[in-house]
């Protein structure tokens, strides 16, 4: 438990109410993998607007669950926001996608979801 994510801030936000922690984990599972896929497609298509939107939406949850890739996500977000033609954010994107995938699998297992 908590190898690819941390619940410290989640528990603090939930005031240690484990039912609420579980509902936050469920929200993570419903939204973040979908947003990560949207981000992957947008970067691949050089769709700066949607890359920015997806990354921006993911930031608070990635930060809350402390996936350890917030700075990488910000690089991808800024790539989209500032339409950084010719710059490559694929390394950062892969780190974010891997972290989301690992956290998703672990949250499903840890919370029996």
Backbone as XML, in Angstrom:
<?xml version="1.0"?>
<chain id="A" units="angstrom">
  <residue number="1" name="UNK">
    <atom name="N" x="0.839" y="-1.197" z="0.000"/>
    <atom name="CA" x="0.000" y="0.000" z="0.000"/>
    <atom name="C" x="0.875" y="1.248" z="0.000"/>
  </residue>
  <residue number="2" name="UNK">
    <atom name="N" x="0.459" y="2.205" z="-0.766"/>
    <atom name="CA" x="1.101" y="3.512" z="-0.870"/>
    <atom name="C" x="2.539" y="3.453" z="-1.372"/>
  </residue>
  <residue number="3" name="UNK">
    <atom name="N" x="2.779" y="2.657" z="-2.380"/>
    <atom name="CA" x="4.087" y="2.666" z="-3.028"/>
    <atom name="C" x="4.134" y="3.731" z="-4.123"/>
  </residue>
  <residue number="4" name="UNK">
    <atom name="N" x="3.068" y="3.821" z="-4.900"/>
    <atom name="CA" x="3.025" y="4.725" z="-6.049"/>
    <atom name="C" x="2.191" y="5.970" z="-5.798"/>
  </residue>
  <residue number="5" name="UNK">
    <atom name="N" x="1.694" y="6.107" z="-4.612"/>
    <atom name="CA" x="0.933" y="7.286" z="-4.198"/>
    <atom name="C" x="1.064" y="7.410" z="-2.691"/>
  </residue>
  <residue number="6" name="UNK">
    <atom name="N" x="0.667" y="8.540" z="-2.170"/>
    <atom name="CA" x="0.676" y="8.759" z="-0.712"/>
    <atom name="C" x="-0.689" y="9.280" z="-0.296"/>
  </residue>
  <residue number="7" name="UNK">
    <atom name="N" x="-1.153" y="8.832" z="0.852"/>
    <atom name="CA" x="-2.457" y="9.264" z="1.360"/>
    <atom name="C" x="-2.367" y="10.326" z="2.452"/>
  </residue>
  <residue number="8" name="UNK">
    <atom name="N" x="-1.174" y="10.775" z="2.765"/>
    <atom name="CA" x="-1.000" y="11.726" z="3.861"/>
    <atom name="C" x="-1.906" y="12.939" z="3.700"/>
  </residue>
  <residue number="9" name="UNK">
    <atom name="N" x="-1.829" y="13.592" z="2.562"/>
    <atom name="CA" x="-2.627" y="14.800" z="2.343"/>
    <atom name="C" x="-4.096" y="14.472" z="2.118"/>
  </residue>
  <residue number="10" name="UNK">
    <atom name="N" x="-4.364" y="13.312" z="1.536"/>
    <atom name="CA" x="-5.748" y="12.879" z="1.331"/>
    <atom name="C" x="-6.426" y="12.671" z="2.683"/>
  </residue>
  <residue number="11" name="UNK">
    <atom name="N" x="-5.744" y="11.980" z="3.584"/>
    <atom name="CA" x="-6.298" y="11.746" z="4.926"/>
    <atom name="C" x="-6.477" y="13.056" z="5.682"/>
  </residue>
  <residue number="12" name="UNK">
    <atom name="N" x="-5.535" y="13.958" z="5.507"/>
    <atom name="CA" x="-5.633" y="15.262" z="6.154"/>
    <atom name="C" x="-6.866" y="16.008" z="5.640"/>
  </residue>
  <residue number="13" name="UNK">
    <atom name="N" x="-7.065" y="15.998" z="4.336"/>
    <atom name="CA" x="-8.227" y="16.636" z="3.730"/>
    <atom name="C" x="-9.524" y="15.988" z="4.217"/>
  </residue>
  <residue number="14" name="UNK">
    <atom name="N" x="-9.498" y="14.668" z="4.355"/>
    <atom name="CA" x="-10.681" y="13.910" z="4.762"/>
    <atom name="C" x="-10.840" y="13.840" z="6.277"/>
  </residue>
  <residue number="15" name="UNK">
    <atom name="N" x="-9.936" y="14.462" z="6.997"/>
    <atom name="CA" x="-9.956" y="14.415" z="8.464"/>
    <atom name="C" x="-9.984" y="12.967" z="8.956"/>
  </residue>
  <residue number="16" name="UNK">
    <atom name="N" x="-9.196" y="12.120" z="8.273"/>
    <atom name="CA" x="-9.066" y="10.685" z="8.574"/>
    <atom name="C" x="-10.362" y="9.886" z="8.464"/>
  </residue>
  <residue number="17" name="UNK">
    <atom name="N" x="-11.356" y="10.422" z="7.774"/>
    <atom name="CA" x="-12.595" y="9.693" z="7.501"/>
    <atom name="C" x="-12.314" y="8.746" z="6.330"/>
  </residue>
  <residue number="18" name="UNK">
    <atom name="N" x="-12.144" y="7.468" z="6.627"/>
    <atom name="CA" x="-11.719" y="6.506" z="5.613"/>
    <atom name="C" x="-12.769" y="6.286" z="4.523"/>
  </residue>
  <residue number="19" name="UNK">
    <atom name="N" x="-14.040" y="6.505" z="4.833"/>
    <atom name="CA" x="-15.056" y="6.429" z="3.781"/>
    <atom name="C" x="-14.850" y="7.553" z="2.765"/>
  </residue>
  <residue number="20" name="UNK">
    <atom name="N" x="-14.512" y="8.734" z="3.263"/>
    <atom name="CA" x="-14.242" y="9.866" z="2.386"/>
    <atom name="C" x="-12.947" y="9.640" z="1.606"/>
  </residue>
  <residue number="21" name="UNK">
    <atom name="N" x="-11.941" y="9.064" z="2.255"/>
    <atom name="CA" x="-10.690" y="8.735" z="1.571"/>
    <atom name="C" x="-10.980" y="7.785" z="0.414"/>
  </residue>
  <residue number="22" name="UNK">
    <atom name="N" x="-11.817" y="6.793" z="0.666"/>
    <atom name="CA" x="-12.176" y="5.843" z="-0.387"/>
    <atom name="C" x="-12.914" y="6.545" z="-1.521"/>
  </residue>
  <residue number="23" name="UNK">
    <atom name="N" x="-13.789" y="7.491" z="-1.194"/>
    <atom name="CA" x="-14.513" y="8.200" z="-2.246"/>
    <atom name="C" x="-13.562" y="9.071" z="-3.067"/>
  </residue>
  <residue number="24" name="UNK">
    <atom name="N" x="-12.535" y="9.616" z="-2.431"/>
    <atom name="CA" x="-11.525" y="10.371" z="-3.177"/>
    <atom name="C" x="-10.720" y="9.446" z="-4.080"/>
  </residue>
  <residue number="25" name="UNK">
    <atom name="N" x="-10.420" y="8.256" z="-3.596"/>
    <atom name="CA" x="-9.727" y="7.261" z="-4.423"/>
    <atom name="C" x="-10.594" y="6.876" z="-5.627"/>
  </residue>
  <residue number="26" name="UNK">
    <atom name="N" x="-11.888" y="6.714" z="-5.396"/>
    <atom name="CA" x="-12.813" y="6.403" z="-6.491"/>
    <atom name="C" x="-12.840" y="7.534" z="-7.514"/>
  </residue>
  <residue number="27" name="UNK">
    <atom name="N" x="-12.851" y="8.776" z="-7.033"/>
    <atom name="CA" x="-12.832" y="9.925" z="-7.938"/>
    <atom name="C" x="-11.547" y="9.942" z="-8.762"/>
  </residue>
  <residue number="28" name="UNK">
    <atom name="N" x="-10.423" y="9.629" z="-8.111"/>
    <atom name="CA" x="-9.146" y="9.525" z="-8.829"/>
    <atom name="C" x="-9.291" y="8.520" z="-9.968"/>
  </residue>
  <residue number="29" name="UNK">
    <atom name="N" x="-9.814" y="7.337" z="-9.655"/>
    <atom name="CA" x="-9.918" y="6.266" z="-10.643"/>
    <atom name="C" x="-10.881" y="6.605" z="-11.778"/>
  </residue>
  <residue number="30" name="UNK">
    <atom name="N" x="-11.891" y="7.389" z="-11.490"/>
    <atom name="CA" x="-12.860" y="7.770" z="-12.519"/>
    <atom name="C" x="-12.318" y="8.840" z="-13.451"/>
  </residue>
  <residue number="31" name="UNK">
    <atom name="N" x="-11.505" y="9.741" z="-12.939"/>
    <atom name="CA" x="-11.110" y="10.904" z="-13.721"/>
    <atom name="C" x="-9.686" y="10.875" z="-14.245"/>
  </residue>
  <residue number="32" name="UNK">
    <atom name="N" x="-8.729" y="10.541" z="-13.414"/>
    <atom name="CA" x="-7.325" y="10.722" z="-13.795"/>
    <atom name="C" x="-6.903" y="9.823" z="-14.968"/>
  </residue>
  <residue number="33" name="UNK">
    <atom name="N" x="-7.245" y="8.539" z="-14.993"/>
    <atom name="CA" x="-6.837" y="7.734" z="-16.153"/>
    <atom name="C" x="-7.445" y="8.253" z="-17.470"/>
  </residue>
  <residue number="34" name="UNK">
    <atom name="N" x="-8.669" y="8.739" z="-17.415"/>
    <atom name="CA" x="-9.313" y="9.302" z="-18.610"/>
    <atom name="C" x="-8.579" y="10.560" z="-19.058"/>
  </residue>
  <residue number="35" name="UNK">
    <atom name="N" x="-8.266" y="11.415" z="-18.102"/>
    <atom name="CA" x="-7.527" y="12.641" z="-18.419"/>
    <atom name="C" x="-6.130" y="12.327" z="-18.933"/>
  </residue>
  <residue number="36" name="UNK">
    <atom name="N" x="-5.492" y="11.300" z="-18.375"/>
    <atom name="CA" x="-4.154" y="10.904" z="-18.821"/>
    <atom name="C" x="-4.198" y="10.427" z="-20.270"/>
  </residue>
  <residue number="37" name="UNK">
    <atom name="N" x="-5.217" y="9.684" z="-20.630"/>
    <atom name="CA" x="-5.364" y="9.227" z="-22.014"/>
    <atom name="C" x="-5.612" y="10.417" z="-22.936"/>
  </residue>
  <residue number="38" name="UNK">
    <atom name="N" x="-6.434" y="11.340" z="-22.498"/>
    <atom name="CA" x="-6.682" y="12.570" z="-23.276"/>
    <atom name="C" x="-5.373" y="13.343" z="-23.468"/>
  </residue>
  <residue number="39" name="UNK">
    <atom name="N" x="-4.567" y="13.415" z="-22.419"/>
    <atom name="CA" x="-3.285" y="14.099" z="-22.481"/>
    <atom name="C" x="-2.348" y="13.412" z="-23.467"/>
  </residue>
  <residue number="40" name="UNK">
    <atom name="N" x="-2.288" y="12.098" z="-23.400"/>
    <atom name="CA" x="-1.419" y="11.319" z="-24.292"/>
    <atom name="C" x="-1.789" y="11.569" z="-25.756"/>
  </residue>
  <residue number="41" name="UNK">
    <atom name="N" x="-3.064" y="11.522" z="-26.050"/>
    <atom name="CA" x="-3.532" y="11.739" z="-27.423"/>
    <atom name="C" x="-3.241" y="13.167" z="-27.867"/>
  </residue>
  <residue number="42" name="UNK">
    <atom name="N" x="-3.522" y="14.125" z="-26.996"/>
    <atom name="CA" x="-3.316" y="15.531" z="-27.346"/>
    <atom name="C" x="-1.851" y="15.829" z="-27.646"/>
  </residue>
  <residue number="43" name="UNK">
    <atom name="N" x="-0.944" y="15.313" z="-26.830"/>
    <atom name="CA" x="0.482" y="15.550" z="-27.073"/>
    <atom name="C" x="0.893" y="14.874" z="-28.382"/>
  </residue>
  <residue number="44" name="UNK">
    <atom name="N" x="0.419" y="13.663" z="-28.589"/>
    <atom name="CA" x="0.751" y="12.942" z="-29.822"/>
    <atom name="C" x="0.282" y="13.655" z="-31.075"/>
  </residue>
  <residue number="45" name="UNK">
    <atom name="N" x="-0.826" y="14.362" z="-30.963"/>
    <atom name="CA" x="-1.387" y="15.089" z="-32.108"/>
    <atom name="C" x="-0.968" y="16.554" z="-32.134"/>
  </residue>
  <residue number="46" name="UNK">
    <atom name="N" x="-0.099" y="16.943" z="-31.204"/>
    <atom name="CA" x="0.310" y="18.336" z="-31.047"/>
    <atom name="C" x="-0.907" y="19.256" z="-30.903"/>
  </residue>
  <residue number="47" name="UNK">
    <atom name="N" x="-1.875" y="18.777" z="-30.143"/>
    <atom name="CA" x="-3.083" y="19.543" z="-29.822"/>
    <atom name="C" x="-2.793" y="20.285" z="-28.516"/>
  </residue>
  <residue number="48" name="UNK">
    <atom name="N" x="-2.206" y="21.452" z="-28.645"/>
    <atom name="CA" x="-1.725" y="22.199" z="-27.490"/>
    <atom name="C" x="-2.846" y="22.539" z="-26.513"/>
  </residue>
  <residue number="49" name="UNK">
    <atom name="N" x="-3.974" y="22.960" z="-27.042"/>
    <atom name="CA" x="-5.090" y="23.364" z="-26.185"/>
    <atom name="C" x="-5.559" y="22.209" z="-25.294"/>
  </residue>
  <residue number="50" name="UNK">
    <atom name="N" x="-5.817" y="21.054" z="-25.896"/>
    <atom name="CA" x="-6.304" y="19.919" z="-25.108"/>
    <atom name="C" x="-5.224" y="19.343" z="-24.200"/>
  </residue>
  <residue number="51" name="UNK">
    <atom name="N" x="-3.972" y="19.430" z="-24.615"/>
    <atom name="CA" x="-2.882" y="18.991" z="-23.735"/>
    <atom name="C" x="-2.864" y="19.870" z="-22.487"/>
  </residue>
  <residue number="52" name="UNK">
    <atom name="N" x="-2.954" y="21.168" z="-22.690"/>
    <atom name="CA" x="-2.986" y="22.095" z="-21.554"/>
    <atom name="C" x="-4.190" y="21.816" z="-20.658"/>
  </residue>
  <residue number="53" name="UNK">
    <atom name="N" x="-5.374" y="21.681" z="-21.257"/>
    <atom name="CA" x="-6.590" y="21.465" z="-20.482"/>
    <atom name="C" x="-6.518" y="20.185" z="-19.651"/>
  </residue>
  <residue number="54" name="UNK">
    <atom name="N" x="-6.072" y="19.099" z="-20.256"/>
    <atom name="CA" x="-5.997" y="17.811" z="-19.551"/>
    <atom name="C" x="-4.979" y="17.875" z="-18.420"/>
  </residue>
  <residue number="55" name="UNK">
    <atom name="N" x="-3.803" y="18.419" z="-18.704"/>
    <atom name="CA" x="-2.756" y="18.494" z="-17.680"/>
    <atom name="C" x="-3.198" y="19.398" z="-16.530"/>
  </residue>
  <residue number="56" name="UNK">
    <atom name="N" x="-3.806" y="20.520" z="-16.873"/>
    <atom name="CA" x="-4.266" y="21.460" z="-15.848"/>
    <atom name="C" x="-5.315" y="20.806" z="-14.944"/>
  </residue>
  <residue number="57" name="UNK">
    <atom name="N" x="-6.193" y="20.032" z="-15.531"/>
    <atom name="CA" x="-7.243" y="19.343" z="-14.761"/>
    <atom name="C" x="-6.651" y="18.273" z="-13.844"/>
  </residue>
  <residue number="58" name="UNK">
    <atom name="N" x="-5.594" y="17.615" z="-14.286"/>
    <atom name="CA" x="-4.987" y="16.532" z="-13.515"/>
    <atom name="C" x="-4.154" y="17.035" z="-12.335"/>
  </residue>
  <residue number="59" name="UNK">
    <atom name="N" x="-3.611" y="18.236" z="-12.447"/>
    <atom name="CA" x="-2.644" y="18.735" z="-11.457"/>
    <atom name="C" x="-3.086" y="18.623" z="-10.003"/>
  </residue>
  <residue number="60" name="UNK">
    <atom name="N" x="-4.266" y="19.098" z="-9.634"/>
    <atom name="CA" x="-4.622" y="19.037" z="-8.205"/>
    <atom name="C" x="-4.673" y="17.611" z="-7.653"/>
  </residue>
  <residue number="61" name="UNK">
    <atom name="N" x="-5.173" y="16.684" z="-8.435"/>
    <atom name="CA" x="-5.298" y="15.298" z="-7.963"/>
    <atom name="C" x="-3.940" y="14.613" z="-7.917"/>
  </residue>
  <residue number="62" name="UNK">
    <atom name="N" x="-3.113" y="14.839" z="-8.923"/>
    <atom name="CA" x="-1.758" y="14.281" z="-8.929"/>
    <atom name="C" x="-0.985" y="14.817" z="-7.723"/>
  </residue>
  <residue number="63" name="UNK">
    <atom name="N" x="-1.188" y="16.081" z="-7.416"/>
    <atom name="CA" x="-0.538" y="16.697" z="-6.258"/>
    <atom name="C" x="-1.104" y="16.131" z="-4.953"/>
  </residue>
  <residue number="64" name="UNK">
    <atom name="N" x="-2.419" y="16.040" z="-4.852"/>
    <atom name="CA" x="-3.066" y="15.549" z="-3.628"/>
    <atom name="C" x="-2.621" y="14.133" z="-3.288"/>
  </residue>
  <residue number="65" name="UNK">
    <atom name="N" x="-2.538" y="13.274" z="-4.286"/>
    <atom name="CA" x="-2.138" y="11.883" z="-4.063"/>
    <atom name="C" x="-0.621" y="11.695" z="-4.132"/>
  </residue>
  <residue number="66" name="UNK">
    <atom name="N" x="0.094" y="12.784" z="-4.286"/>
    <atom name="CA" x="1.562" y="12.801" z="-4.252"/>
    <atom name="C" x="2.186" y="11.705" z="-5.127"/>
  </residue>
  <residue number="67" name="UNK">
    <atom name="N" x="1.863" y="11.758" z="-6.417"/>
    <atom name="CA" x="2.396" y="10.752" z="-7.333"/>
    <atom name="C" x="3.872" y="10.983" z="-7.654"/>
  </residue>
  <residue number="68" name="UNK">
    <atom name="N" x="4.390" y="12.130" z="-7.292"/>
    <atom name="CA" x="5.805" y="12.406" z="-7.501"/>
    <atom name="C" x="6.150" y="12.896" z="-8.893"/>
  </residue>
  <residue number="69" name="UNK">
    <atom name="N" x="5.146" y="13.263" z="-9.671"/>
    <atom name="CA" x="5.400" y="13.720" z="-11.041"/>
    <atom name="C" x="4.762" y="15.082" z="-11.320"/>
  </residue>
  <residue number="70" name="UNK">
    <atom name="N" x="4.493" y="15.833" z="-10.278"/>
    <atom name="CA" x="3.840" y="17.133" z="-10.476"/>
    <atom name="C" x="4.681" y="18.032" z="-11.385"/>
  </residue>
  <residue number="71" name="UNK">
    <atom name="N" x="5.981" y="18.083" z="-11.157"/>
    <atom name="CA" x="6.840" y="18.948" z="-11.980"/>
    <atom name="C" x="6.834" y="18.495" z="-13.441"/>
  </residue>
  <residue number="72" name="UNK">
    <atom name="N" x="6.797" y="17.191" z="-13.664"/>
    <atom name="CA" x="6.741" y="16.670" z="-15.031"/>
    <atom name="C" x="5.415" y="17.036" z="-15.691"/>
  </residue>
  <residue number="73" name="UNK">
    <atom name="N" x="4.344" y="16.952" z="-14.933"/>
    <atom name="CA" x="3.025" y="17.321" z="-15.451"/>
    <atom name="C" x="2.980" y="18.808" z="-15.795"/>
  </residue>
  <residue number="74" name="UNK">
    <atom name="N" x="3.624" y="19.624" z="-14.999"/>
    <atom name="CA" x="3.678" y="21.066" z="-15.266"/>
    <atom name="C" x="4.457" y="21.339" z="-16.560"/>
  </residue>
  <residue number="75" name="UNK">
    <atom name="N" x="5.524" y="20.582" z="-16.813"/>
    <atom name="CA" x="6.268" y="20.727" z="-18.070"/>
    <atom name="C" x="5.344" y="20.453" z="-19.255"/>
  </residue>
  <residue number="76" name="UNK">
    <atom name="N" x="4.561" y="19.371" z="-19.161"/>
    <atom name="CA" x="3.633" y="19.027" z="-20.246"/>
    <atom name="C" x="2.539" y="20.096" z="-20.352"/>
  </residue>
  <residue number="77" name="UNK">
    <atom name="N" x="2.023" y="20.536" z="-19.223"/>
    <atom name="CA" x="0.997" y="21.578" z="-19.227"/>
    <atom name="C" x="1.530" y="22.844" z="-19.915"/>
  </residue>
  <residue number="78" name="UNK">
    <atom name="N" x="2.735" y="23.250" z="-19.550"/>
    <atom name="CA" x="3.314" y="24.464" z="-20.128"/>
    <atom name="C" x="3.622" y="24.296" z="-21.612"/>
  </residue>
  <residue number="79" name="UNK">
    <atom name="N" x="3.974" y="23.085" z="-22.012"/>
    <atom name="CA" x="4.176" y="22.797" z="-23.431"/>
    <atom name="C" x="2.908" y="23.147" z="-24.199"/>
  </residue>
  <residue number="80" name="UNK">
    <atom name="N" x="1.761" y="22.747" z="-23.649"/>
    <atom name="CA" x="0.492" y="23.060" z="-24.304"/>
    <atom name="C" x="0.092" y="24.514" z="-24.143"/>
  </residue>
  <residue number="81" name="UNK">
    <atom name="N" x="0.240" y="25.038" z="-22.960"/>
    <atom name="CA" x="-0.200" y="26.410" z="-22.673"/>
    <atom name="C" x="0.542" y="27.424" z="-23.540"/>
  </residue>
  <residue number="82" name="UNK">
    <atom name="N" x="1.840" y="27.236" z="-23.667"/>
    <atom name="CA" x="2.659" y="28.196" z="-24.406"/>
    <atom name="C" x="2.970" y="27.741" z="-25.837"/>
  </residue>
  <residue number="83" name="UNK">
    <atom name="N" x="2.261" y="26.668" z="-26.267"/>
    <atom name="CA" x="2.403" y="26.130" z="-27.619"/>
    <atom name="C" x="3.871" y="26.069" z="-28.041"/>
  </residue>
  <residue number="84" name="UNK">
    <atom name="N" x="4.617" y="25.269" z="-27.313"/>
    <atom name="CA" x="6.071" y="25.176" z="-27.505"/>
    <atom name="C" x="6.407" y="24.288" z="-28.705"/>
  </residue>
  <residue number="85" name="UNK">
    <atom name="N" x="6.187" y="24.845" z="-29.886"/>
    <atom name="CA" x="6.507" y="24.147" z="-31.138"/>
    <atom name="C" x="7.979" y="23.764" z="-31.135"/>
  </residue>
  <residue number="86" name="UNK">
    <atom name="N" x="8.262" y="22.553" z="-31.565"/>
    <atom name="CA" x="9.644" y="22.108" z="-31.668"/>
    <atom name="C" x="10.240" y="21.588" z="-30.374"/>
  </residue>
  <residue number="87" name="UNK">
    <atom name="N" x="9.541" y="21.743" z="-29.262"/>
    <atom name="CA" x="10.046" y="21.206" z="-27.990"/>
    <atom name="C" x="9.424" y="19.844" z="-27.741"/>
  </residue>
  <residue number="88" name="UNK">
    <atom name="N" x="10.187" y="18.985" z="-27.117"/>
    <atom name="CA" x="9.752" y="17.615" z="-26.869"/>
    <atom name="C" x="9.477" y="17.414" z="-25.376"/>
  </residue>
  <residue number="89" name="UNK">
    <atom name="N" x="8.248" y="17.078" z="-25.059"/>
    <atom name="CA" x="7.892" y="16.810" z="-23.658"/>
    <atom name="C" x="7.546" y="15.334" z="-23.466"/>
  </residue>
  <residue number="90" name="UNK">
    <atom name="N" x="7.990" y="14.491" z="-24.403"/>
    <atom name="CA" x="7.611" y="13.072" z="-24.355"/>
    <atom name="C" x="8.176" y="12.347" z="-23.137"/>
  </residue>
  <residue number="91" name="UNK">
    <atom name="N" x="9.378" y="12.717" z="-22.691"/>
    <atom name="CA" x="9.952" y="12.063" z="-21.506"/>
    <atom name="C" x="9.098" y="12.356" z="-20.284"/>
  </residue>
  <residue number="92" name="UNK">
    <atom name="N" x="8.728" y="13.611" z="-20.113"/>
    <atom name="CA" x="7.883" y="13.998" z="-18.972"/>
    <atom name="C" x="6.504" y="13.357" z="-19.081"/>
  </residue>
  <residue number="93" name="UNK">
    <atom name="N" x="5.969" y="13.323" z="-20.295"/>
    <atom name="CA" x="4.666" y="12.693" z="-20.505"/>
    <atom name="C" x="4.709" y="11.227" z="-20.089"/>
  </residue>
  <residue number="94" name="UNK">
    <atom name="N" x="5.749" y="10.514" z="-20.485"/>
    <atom name="CA" x="5.860" y="9.098" z="-20.135"/>
    <atom name="C" x="5.971" y="8.894" z="-18.627"/>
  </residue>
  <residue number="95" name="UNK">
    <atom name="N" x="6.683" y="9.775" z="-17.946"/>
    <atom name="CA" x="6.774" y="9.690" z="-16.481"/>
    <atom name="C" x="5.409" y="9.873" z="-15.844"/>
  </residue>
  <residue number="96" name="UNK">
    <atom name="N" x="4.645" y="10.839" z="-16.346"/>
    <atom name="CA" x="3.301" y="11.089" z="-15.817"/>
    <atom name="C" x="2.387" y="9.899" z="-16.085"/>
  </residue>
  <residue number="97" name="UNK">
    <atom name="N" x="2.396" y="9.412" z="-17.316"/>
    <atom name="CA" x="1.523" y="8.285" z="-17.671"/>
    <atom name="C" x="1.863" y="7.042" z="-16.866"/>
  </residue>
  <residue number="98" name="UNK">
    <atom name="N" x="3.132" y="6.777" z="-16.671"/>
    <atom name="CA" x="3.562" y="5.628" z="-15.882"/>
    <atom name="C" x="3.120" y="5.774" z="-14.422"/>
  </residue>
  <residue number="99" name="UNK">
    <atom name="N" x="3.284" y="6.963" z="-13.866"/>
    <atom name="CA" x="2.880" y="7.193" z="-12.477"/>
    <atom name="C" x="1.376" y="7.023" z="-12.303"/>
  </residue>
  <residue number="100" name="UNK">
    <atom name="N" x="0.600" y="7.521" z="-13.260"/>
    <atom name="CA" x="-0.861" y="7.384" z="-13.195"/>
    <atom name="C" x="-1.245" y="5.910" z="-13.298"/>
  </residue>
  <residue number="101" name="UNK">
    <atom name="N" x="-0.626" y="5.200" z="-14.217"/>
    <atom name="CA" x="-0.920" y="3.776" z="-14.397"/>
    <atom name="C" x="-0.600" y="2.986" z="-13.126"/>
  </residue>
  <residue number="102" name="UNK">
    <atom name="N" x="0.563" y="3.236" z="-12.546"/>
    <atom name="CA" x="0.956" y="2.531" z="-11.328"/>
    <atom name="C" x="0.042" y="2.868" z="-10.154"/>
  </residue>
  <residue number="103" name="UNK">
    <atom name="N" x="-0.279" y="4.138" z="-9.989"/>
    <atom name="CA" x="-1.156" y="4.556" z="-8.887"/>
    <atom name="C" x="-2.560" y="3.999" z="-9.079"/>
  </residue>
  <residue number="104" name="UNK">
    <atom name="N" x="-3.028" y="3.978" z="-10.312"/>
    <atom name="CA" x="-4.362" y="3.445" z="-10.603"/>
    <atom name="C" x="-4.447" y="1.976" z="-10.210"/>
  </residue>
  <residue number="105" name="UNK">
    <atom name="N" x="-3.485" y="1.192" z="-10.633"/>
    <atom name="CA" x="-3.483" y="-0.235" z="-10.297"/>
    <atom name="C" x="-3.412" y="-0.436" z="-8.787"/>
  </residue>
  <residue number="106" name="UNK">
    <atom name="N" x="-2.569" y="0.338" z="-8.131"/>
    <atom name="CA" x="-2.406" y="0.179" z="-6.687"/>
    <atom name="C" x="-3.651" y="0.620" z="-5.914"/>
  </residue>
  <residue number="107" name="UNK">
    <atom name="N" x="-4.267" y="1.729" z="-6.336"/>
    <atom name="CA" x="-5.495" y="2.193" z="-5.668"/>
    <atom name="C" x="-6.615" y="1.166" z="-5.821"/>
  </residue>
  <residue number="108" name="UNK">
    <atom name="N" x="-6.747" y="0.590" z="-7.012"/>
    <atom name="CA" x="-7.768" y="-0.441" z="-7.234"/>
    <atom name="C" x="-7.578" y="-1.602" z="-6.279"/>
  </residue>
  <residue number="109" name="UNK">
    <atom name="N" x="-6.338" y="-2.024" z="-6.138"/>
    <atom name="CA" x="-6.034" y="-3.152" z="-5.247"/>
    <atom name="C" x="-6.228" y="-2.779" z="-3.787"/>
  </residue>
  <residue number="110" name="UNK">
    <atom name="N" x="-5.684" y="-1.624" z="-3.387"/>
    <atom name="CA" x="-5.736" y="-1.233" z="-1.988"/>
    <atom name="C" x="-7.137" y="-0.949" z="-1.483"/>
  </residue>
  <residue number="111" name="UNK">
    <atom name="N" x="-8.015" y="-0.458" z="-2.361"/>
    <atom name="CA" x="-9.371" y="-0.107" z="-1.952"/>
    <atom name="C" x="-10.419" y="-1.085" z="-2.487"/>
  </residue>
  <residue number="112" name="UNK">
    <atom name="N" x="-9.962" y="-2.182" z="-3.072"/>
    <atom name="CA" x="-10.867" y="-3.206" z="-3.629"/>
    <atom name="C" x="-11.870" y="-2.592" z="-4.589"/>
  </residue>
  <residue number="113" name="UNK">
    <atom name="N" x="-11.366" y="-1.792" z="-5.509"/>
    <atom name="CA" x="-12.250" y="-1.110" z="-6.476"/>
    <atom name="C" x="-12.106" y="-1.690" z="-7.872"/>
  </residue>
</chain>
